[in-house]
Amino acid sequence: MSKTVLIKAKGTVLFQGDSITDCGRARDGNPVNGGLGGGYATFIAAALLAARPADSLKFINRGISGNRVVDLYARIKSDTINLKPDVLSILIGVNDTWHEFGSQNGVAVPKFERIYREFLSEVRESLPRIKFVLCEPFVLKCGVVTKGWVAEMDQRRAVTAKLAREFDAVFVPFQTMFDASLKEAAPAYWAGDGVHPTIAGHQRMAQAWLKAVGE
């Protein structure tokens, strides 16, 4: 039996999310396969472009630092639907918690689930052939992360896994991967403030993403 290829030749992969995805990406038109930032999105694109030079793959990063799920939804047309991706990879959720603990401007878990579901439904309605890759939001117990964050983030992880099943999406277990990585190095080695990965953390994310997608 032949393997199902999620990212087909001439396909466009769009990365969406917050600062972890943004990672200093270019804002000046985001040229094809350029301006992807310094994080996991670039590492994924580099690996696939090197492995599949004949396939004319295109990668776009539209992550925005500080975004919550409601911010992602607010730009659904301009930064997702209008770009017509074949594969949409989303990592969202940590700011929905962080902003509540930091400034009481977070997004409660039930609303997070509702808005996330509406976002996915509207994208699929506009782009019926799209494939979703839903990435597990994560935190590591160091830096700004307090005990109170962890239980709430566990709920957001469960919501993301639930939506992945509901929308027949690939689920990327980032928290599970980082938890396993703690056997090799302390939390700050992978994410200095508990939220933003180091270059080693981003590389592990790229590896986990490619493994989940089957590339």
QUIJOCOR-V58647 format. One record per residue. RES is the residue in one small letter. PHI is phi in degrees with one decimal (* if undefined). Layout:
res	phi
RES	PHI
RES	PHI
This chain:
res	phi
m	*
s	-76.3
k	-75.7
t	-76.5
v	-98.0
l	-73.7
i	-100.6
k	-87.1
a	-53.8
k	67.0
g	-79.7
t	-112.2
v	-108.5
l	-111.2
f	-98.4
q	-126.9
g	157.9
d	-110.5
s	-64.5
i	-64.3
t	-84.7
d	-52.0
c	47.4
g	76.4
r	-63.7
a	-71.5
r	-112.9
d	-94.8
g	90.6
n	44.7
p	-57.3
v	-53.2
n	56.4
g	-132.7
g	64.0
l	-85.9
g	91.0
g	-104.5
g	-120.0
y	-59.5
a	-61.1
t	-65.8
f	-64.7
i	-66.2
a	-59.9
a	-60.9
a	-63.3
l	-73.3
l	-65.6
a	-71.3
a	-80.6
r	-131.6
p	-65.4
a	-90.6
d	-95.3
s	51.5
l	-76.9
k	-127.0
f	-127.2
i	-131.1
n	-117.3
r	-124.8
g	-64.1
i	-132.3
s	-55.2
g	88.9
n	-66.4
r	-105.5
v	-63.0
v	-68.8
d	-71.3
l	-60.9
y	-64.3
a	-62.8
r	-113.1
i	-60.0
k	-73.5
s	-68.5
d	-108.1
t	-135.2
i	-60.6
n	-67.4
l	-83.9
k	50.8
p	-71.6
d	-88.6
v	-129.8
l	-116.6
s	-104.1
i	-125.2
l	-128.2
i	-146.0
g	138.7
v	-68.3
n	-72.1
d	-62.8
t	-88.5
w	-56.1
h	-66.3
e	-73.1
f	-69.8
g	-87.1
s	-144.1
q	54.1
n	-130.5
g	-84.9
v	-122.9
a	-59.0
v	-57.3
p	-59.6
k	-70.3
f	-53.8
e	-64.0
r	-63.9
i	-68.8
y	-60.6
r	-64.4
e	-63.4
f	-59.1
l	-63.4
s	-64.2
e	-69.0
v	-63.7
r	-67.2
e	-63.1
s	-80.1
l	-128.8
p	-58.5
r	-91.3
i	-64.8
k	-111.6
f	-103.0
v	-122.6
l	-102.7
c	-97.6
e	-68.2
p	-67.4
f	-148.2
v	-143.2
l	-115.9
k	-80.3
c	-163.2
g	60.4
v	-80.8
v	-75.7
t	-107.3
k	-57.6
g	-62.2
w	-65.5
v	-64.2
a	-61.8
e	-68.5
m	-64.9
d	-60.1
q	-67.4
r	-68.4
r	-61.3
a	-64.1
v	-61.4
t	-63.3
a	-64.0
k	-62.5
l	-66.6
a	-60.9
r	-66.8
e	-64.0
f	-105.6
d	50.3
a	-98.4
v	-73.1
f	-108.5
v	-105.7
p	-83.3
f	-62.4
q	-62.4
t	-59.9
m	-64.0
f	-67.7
d	-59.8
a	-67.3
s	-68.2
l	-67.2
k	-71.9
e	-102.5
a	-158.2
a	-66.8
p	-50.2
a	-65.3
y	-64.9
w	-92.4
a	-154.8
g	-56.0
d	-101.2
g	88.2
v	-122.6
h	-92.4
p	-65.8
t	-74.0
i	-62.4
a	-66.2
g	-63.6
h	-63.6
q	-64.7
r	-63.2
m	-62.0
a	-60.5
q	-63.4
a	-65.6
w	-63.2
l	-62.8
k	-65.9
a	-64.8
v	-73.2
g	93.1
e	-100.0
